[in-house]
Amino acid sequence: MIGAPLARVDGRAKVTGAARYSYEEQPAHVAYAVIVTSTIAVGRIASIDGTEALSRRGVLAVLTHDNAPRVRQDAASPGDRKLRLLQDDRVLYDRQPVALVVAESFEVATEAAARVRVTYAAETPATTMNAPGAVTYEPPEANQNPADSARGSFDSAFAAAPVRIDQTYVTPTEFHNPMEPHATTAAWDGNRLTLYDASQGVFDRRKSIAAIFGLPESGVRVVTKFVGGGFGSKGGTNAHTALAAMAARLVGRPVKIVLTRPDMFGGHGYRPRTEQHLRIGADTSGRLLALAHDVRSQASRFENFIENSAVISRMLYAVPNQVTTHRGVRYDVATPTFMRAPGESSGSFALESAMDELAYATGVDPLALRLLNYTETDPDQHGKPFSSKSLRRCYAEGAARFGWSQRPPQVRATRTADGLLVGYGMASSTYPANRSSSAAMATVHSDGSAYVTSGACDIGTGAYTAFTQIAAEALGIDVAHVRFDLGDTLMPEAARAGGSQQTASVANAVHLAGIAVRDKLAAAAVADAASPLHGRRLDDMTFARGRIALRERPELGETYVAILQRAGVSSMSAFAEAKHDRRVKGPYSTHAFGAHFAEVHVDPDFGTVRLARMVSAFAAGRIVNSRMARSQYMGGVVWGVSMALHEEGRIDERSGRYMNANLENYLVPVNADIPEIDIVLVDEEDPHVNPLGIKGIGEIGIVGMNAAVANAVFHATEKRVRDLPIRPEKLL
Ligand code: MOS
């Protein structure tokens, strides 16, 4: 059952509308809140007047910093969050919450919100990384990675290298736009709070909200049954979740908040702009001698999140002399956050573009160049072996499927029948195989069905389905009779759906819980003189289709139903925990790997780029569901194209407001932009990464895809675009 291309177990609920998302919860007497956001990027609220808004029929409350209940706005996790929760008159970024209107309906709240009168004492914002007021700082870390690294002696090796690449690559500010915007429904029962929240981790959310309101964690329940995409944006706790709870307490009714699409470009995190200086020194055959990757990442004035863009350069290739640095650049913007493969996706654009430049500088085929600098061990962890690494096979199988050997080495060498320039480009991909402690509970009922829970989140990736398969396999019960449930802090604690870690983390717990119940059933049979398995050894038994049998004599056995009925119990349960301490470094470095190949057609007159073909090959340990894995990789690849050609948050440098805060002007690819995507699943068995051999696949799909497209554009046009996205005007 593990690996089978099972269709989504929640698919029917989703397409029929039976799946209820956080904003669709409808507790009795629910009220609706709308957030009023700042129209300046930095300054003070000089005056705020909610009188007119409050006088509208159906308005229940108007909260501002003058009257909002006092809470701890510096208590949210992860790390050093400092949410803006109407506690003071400072404005630190454009679209910061400054008031909250609660009303009988969303429409009334929206209308009244426009009548909250705010005047500001505005200050002049610094709105770019190079503005006079922008401040460069040394961050304590880069998204949980060491900010700097060094090995060998870069300076002398680079100075002596016969071939040198020295370029700066820029990735723009990008905003997550999941189909489901952020949403929270909050309900208090006395001093106990229940939140239906669009979240990537209900336990993280519970911890943050309990700390903000000074409640015990047991007093907060967070429920997340369905999520319409997260991509990192729903990983951390954002202001609206706390504001919904605050409003609900104040008006004594449940309150729900949903963000509008323009709100999604506000203070809820985004991918920071990066400027990445790459220096590569190589010998004339293309062998790497020295590499420096120095990152400047957009940062806010008041929190520390930056992207870990140089981390990929530390481990992807064999290079003896290396330095990497990350610096944050503070200016008057909201704080960025995790966005699919934070660090690796922006960093791979720089590294894999620079490698392509090196390929042309040395006359070595780009794929051959990567093979020349292949490393079998992790240079960032003192040559520690990888738990498994099948990148060679990703290159080989991807290249064969794509027809990379047909690529002419010269640029501008090929045209289509109608005169478009044809280019081939490739890039490598990798993402760490992470894991955190998780727990699960499995129950087998006397009717033979099973109910298994773990408080994970399905952010659209297929977690319900994957864990149903894992549970069914471990229990020896057909998937049709297994119900897996998730998304509730009343369930056993699970890793968040972030950092590509949830499947590897939770699957191992679900597996252990399933095995534990199965063994309990077997033990009951062994101890029971009435059982055909009486006195037999557990090691001699097999478990399938809800029945235990002797391996050597399959006719000798009995069903779970028979065992439970004879025992006179309605069910048997087991709780299991798969522990993993991320701070303890094991004997292996754990990464998934992949390779992208892209063909573009570029109109030489208009500079328009069309993707013609894409082949991406990935090896990520054991694949739990090949259909969903393919879909997940594909989503990453599409987003890589989006990074390459479309996405860019454009800031108004006078006001500090992102101007294209809607899906009309914030470009993302549509179906017409994306040809068939050929995903190659490269088989990989990893006996070390975790007991089930699963590596995460959520983020690796996007890593390097932007560079593969940019490299193909260079091959077609001889134009090297080092600042994304590749707009037509940059090719003219
Ligand atoms: Mo992912 S950006 O860790 O949700």
Residues whose N, C-alpha, C, O or C-beta is under 5 A from the ligand:
A	BS01	MOS	F231 G232 G235 F338 M339 R340 A341 P342 A497 G498 G499 S500
